[in-house]
Amino acid sequence: MTKLTRRQFGTAALALGAASLAGGRLARAADLKTFTVTEPGHSVDSLPFYVGIKKGFYEEAGLKIELVTTEGGGKHIAAVLSGDADAYIGGPEHIAFVRARGGMPLRAVVALSNRANAFLVAKTGVTIDPAASFADKIRGKKIAIGTRGGTGYSIMLYLLERDGLDPRSDVTLIEIATSAGQMAAVAAGTADVAMVSEPTIAQGIKQGVWQAPFASMPAELGLFAWTTVNLPLSLIESDPTLCKAMVDATLKSLAYVRDEPDEAKELARQEFPTLPPDDLSAILASTIANDMWQYDGAIPPEAWDKTQSIVRIAGLLKEDVPYDQVFDPRFLKG
């Protein structure tokens, strides 16, 4: 019988241990359930979800997340409705839109962000009185805004109605689909004001196109159901254990970005490698300063009330949809 030296024995033991560890990882990987999540764009609003993937929180919950970015156009929701995806990240108002058309019942189960990520900036040289009311700040201005039916356009209609301004005579709304196009319009003098977010704000300031924001939608609107994780009601009813695991992992991710901001910033750099560091810093600073992320994952009824009012005024929804037909907060409980 061949005897092993101490060194050979140690080497063999290490090899056996490594094989065992690798086998354990493979076994765990085989046990994971693939869970496909779609999103309309890759956004810092959803950073907690990305952090959860990178930190392995979803794997710890038994889920292998496959994240698919569809780049807008409603494709992220269509994938869920067709059964090609298990969930989507995005605005919960689309749940109400689908319901109004008699489509598949969906529910938002955990919030990532409950603030509207949008700000108003004025062209360099345009004077805005900081002491004036919101209505007086924008009265008579040419405003570069997203296209009709989009969230930015809908928010502006809501604010105009709130403050008694006529969108046809008191302001000029210029529909421009992209933030780059809005910056170009302000630079050319076609628009006096634009509704944008970071990093476009910082980019425009650096280029001398506009000044620091004079109005914040988080401040103007308060709670607003902006970004949630949304599931088919059929999945919630058929596999509540899976849904609970996903929500718990998301809550762990939200707590992580709150409690470990330096680590979260480093993970953000990895997630957005092509974004200039200054731009990423501006986005993260704005997100934290405006209390964008909903660290407890809660979806308050007043957040839905505000969102619903905005889409109703914009004509995107013809009738009120009850809170419990859009949100299912059962998995947020212990």
N, C-alpha and C positions, 0 to 999 in steps of 0.2 A: 504494500500500500504506500503510495507516495505521500510524504509528509510535506506540509507547507511551512516555509520559514515564516517568522512573524511579519516581515514585510509583505511576503506573498499573501499571507492570510488577511492582512489589512487591506491589501489591494483588492482581493477577491470580495471581501466584505463590503468595501465601498462600491464595487461594481454591482454586487447583488442589491445593495441599498438603492443605488441609482436606478437600476432596472425596476425595482419595486416601486420607487417614487414615480418613475415615468409611467409605469403600468397603472398606478393609481390615478395619475393625471389623465391618462387615456380613458380609463374607466369612467372618471367623473365627466370628461368631455362627452363620452358616449351617452351619458345619462342626461345631458342638458337638453332642454326643449328649445328648438329654434323658434324665435319670436321676432317676426318681421315688423319693423316700424318705419313708416314713411314720414317725410317732412317736406315742406314746400321750398325750403332753402336752408342752408347751413348758417345758423345764427347764434350769436352769443346769448340771446334770450334763452336758448336751450342748452347752454353750457352745462348746467347740473346733470342733464341726461347724458351728455358725452363723458363727463367726469365719471359717472357711475359705470359706464362701459369700460373706460380705461382702468379704473381702480378695481374692477372685477366684482362690483357689488351685485350686478345682475346675475353673473355666473354663480356667486354664492347663493343666490335665490333660486338657482336651477334653470336659468334662462340664458340662452345664447342669442344675444341681440344682433339682428341683421338690420342695420340702418340704411335706408335708401333715400337719397335726396333727389326729388323729382323736378326741382326748379320751377315751382308754381304751376299755374294753369289748372288747379284743382286735381291734378293727377295723384297727389298724395292721398286725397279722400277717395277718389275713384278706385284706387288699388284696394282700399279697405272694403268698399262696397262690393267689389267684384270677388272678394275672398282671396286676393293675392297678397294681402298684408293683414296683420293682426291688429294693428293700431296705427294712429297717426298723431303727430305732434303739430299743433296749430291752433287757430282760433276756434273756440267752441260755438261761435255763431253759425258755423257751417252745419252743426248738428241740427239747429233749428231750420236752416234752409232745406236740408235733406228731408226732415220731418214734414215740412210744408208741401213738399212734392210727393209725399207718400212713400218715401224711400226707406231703407233699412234703419231701424232704430239704433242710435249711437248714444253713448254717454261719455262725458268727461269725468275722469276719476281722480285726477291729481293735477294741481296747478304748478307750472314752472314760473310763470310771471303774471302778476295781477296789476300791471301798470302799462299804459300805452307808450311805447317806445318811439316818441315823435316830438320834435321841437321846432319852433319857428325862429328863423334867422332872417335878418334884414341885410340888404346889400350895403357894402361899405359906402358911407356917405349919406345913407338914408337915416334921418334922425327919428328915433323912437323914444318918446318920453317915458322913462321907467316908472313914473308916478301915475301915468294914465291908466284908465281901465283897459281891459283886454279889447273891448269894442273900439275904443278910440285909438289903440295901437295899430289896429288893422284896417280901420275905416279908410276907404279911398285907395287902398293898396292893390297892386297887381300881385296875386299870390300864385306861385308855382306849386302845384299840388298833384298828387297821384291821379290816376284816371277814375272816372265815375264808376262807382261800385266797389272801389278799393277802400281799405280801412281809413287811410289818410283823408280821402275825399269825404267819406261819411262823417268822420270826426269834425271836419271843418263845417259841414252843413249843420251838424248838431250845435256847434258853438255859435254859429251865426244866428240860428233860431233862438238859442238860449239868450243871446244878448240883443235880440230884436233887430238884427241886420238883415237886409235883403241881399241874397247872393247874386242877384242880377244887377243891382244898382249901387249898393254900398261898397262892394268889392268887385274885383275882376278875378275870376278863378281860371287859371291856365292849366289845363290837364296835360301833364307830362309823365310818362310811364316810369322813367328811370331817375335815380338820384343824380346821375351824371348829366342827364338832360336838364334837370332842374338847376344844377349849378351853372350850366352853360347859359340858361335863360337869365339868371341873375347877373352873371358876368357881362352879358350883352345888354343888360338894361331892359330886357323884355319883361322881366318881373322884378318887383321890389323886395319880395319876401318869398321864402320857400319853407315847406314843411319837410324836414329831413331828420336823420338820426346819425349817430356815430357809425363809421369813421368819417362820413361825408362832412359832418360839422367841422371836425378838426382839419380836414383837407382843404375845405373852403376858406377857413381862417388863415391857414398857412399860405394859401395862394392869394390872399387879399380880396377874395370875392365877397365875403360877408363878415359880419361881426359875430360875437358870441350870442347864443340864443337869448331872445327877449321874452320868450314864452315857452313853458314846459307843459306838455300834455299830461304827464304824471301829476303836476300841480293843479292843472285846470280841471282834470276829470276825476282825480282820486282813484278809488278802486275800479278796475276795468279788467274784465276777463280776456286777457291777451293771448297767453300761450298755455295750453293744457295738453295732457296725454289723454287720448280719446279711443274708446274701445266699442266694438259692436255689443249691443245689449245681449245678443245671443251667447257671446263668449262669457260675459259676466255671469249669466245664469247657468251656463253649462259647466264652467270651470272657475268658480269663485276663488279656489285656492291659488291657481295660477295668477289671477288678477291681483289678489292680495300680495303675493310675492313680488310682482312687478311694482306695485305701489310702494311697498315697504323699501325696496331697493332704491326707488326714486327719492323717497324721504331721506334715506341715508345719504344719497348724493347731494340733496339740497343742504343737509346739515354739514356736509363736508366743505362745500364752497363757502358756507358761512364761517365755519370754525377754522379752516385752513386756507386763508386767502392767498398766501404766497404759493402754496402747492397748487391751488386752483389756477393761479395765474400762469404757472409753468405748464400745467396741463393744457391751458388755453393756447399757449404758444405752439404746443405740439399739434393741437387740433386745427389751428389756423396758421400753418407755416408760411404762407405767402403774404400774410398781412404784415405790413411794416410794424415794428415794435411800438413806435409812437402811436400809431392808429389803434393798436390793440389796447394799449394802456389807456387811451382816451375812452374807448368803449367800456372797459371794465370800470373805470372811474365813474363814468356816467351811470352805469348800471347800479353800482353800489350807492352813489349819492342820491339817486332817485328811487331807491328801495324797490327795484324792479323784481327781483326774485322773491317768490313766496316760499319762505323757508319751511313753513309748516305744511305746505301743499294744499292749504285750505282754499275753498272756492266759495266765498261769501255770497249770499243772495244779492247783496247790493252791487257786487261786481257784475253779475248777470243783468240786473236792472239797468245799469248804465250802458252796457254793451247793447242790450236789446233796444233801448231808447235810440241809440245812435243808428243802428241798422234800420229801425222803423222809420226814422226821419229821412234816411237816405232812400227809402222805398224798396229796400232789399228784402223786407219781411212785412207781410200784410196784416198779420195778426200776432197777438202776444202768445208766447210759448212759455208754459209754466217752468219754473226752476227745475222741478223734479223730472221734467222731460228732456233736460239737457245735461244735468249733473247727477252723479251718483257718488256721494261722499262716504259710502259705507266702509270702504277700505282704509279710510284715514283714521278710523277709530282703532284703539289698541287691540 
